[in-house]
């Protein structure tokens, strides 16, 4: 009986050691994963709860220096409910960023809300490549005429925002890019004829989650924010490829030529001006290499038949001027249809 009891005790002890060893090995694998993710494990203990299987507890460093992957660290510590809360916070932060971008476009970055930009944010457009918030801000301040050099070179800088899309939150570590479509214009006043340059295109913002930097707040209670890591701009006039389907980078010399062409005194926005100086107000949506896409407001259109072109213009002029025709005051754009025996075409 004594021998049987000793064998039973030995078997129970072996089973307990085996269970503890299994838990220990599992936790070693967990620690290895955390270390590979740049997290620092500060300590671990084995906890026993009566006759239940032992559990393995470990502590992960909470300071920014002890855990580089703070997003992963937060994901490990939080419960499902806490994760949903942080996901909602992240979605709200993305919406806040979109509203900030809208305000920055309207005010031409005056002010620029720098807390939404990473310290080492990068900016690339066909002409310029910059790194850092200070360089970014200096560039928009110069273009906006808020520096001594900007006051010398530019005036009337503005950006019209046509759309802002993207920014879908997929999880606590991934946000889709935000894309804006815009029209940028400014007057280059250093030249005597003060030409106005205009560019249409898109900006692609690469954004990422940002955890609260308050050391007094635990990672599970930290507020999820968002920041811009990089901005890539493309111009419709030179970067639009494949029949308008994709944007591709080009050599900066091509961008410089496109800009200089708009300074040509014989052109307006890089396109030869119409014969008449009057024009229906419109919004420029896209400026291609040899074309423009415009949005005209709702308007009344008058159509007349004529035998001589000057008579046709005179009748249209009387409609536009409420019967008070004035010499050489016409209101383009206009379409003139020419008939012949075989076809109808417009000019």
Secondary structure by P-SEA (a helix, b strand, c coil): caaaaaaaaaaaaaaaaaaaaaaaaaaaaaaaaaaaaccccccbbbbbcccccbbbbbbcccccccccaaaaaaaacccaaaaaaaaaaaaaaaaaaaaaaaaaaaaccccccccccccbbbbbccccccccaaaaaaaaaaaacccccccccccbbbbbbcccccccccccccccbbbbbbbbbbbbcccccbbbbbbbbbbbbbbbbbcccccccccccbbbbbbbcbbbbbbccccccccccccccccaaaaaaaaaaaacccccccccccccccccbbbbccccccbbbbbbcbbbbbbbbbccaaaaaaaaaaaaaccccccccccccbbbbbbcccccccc
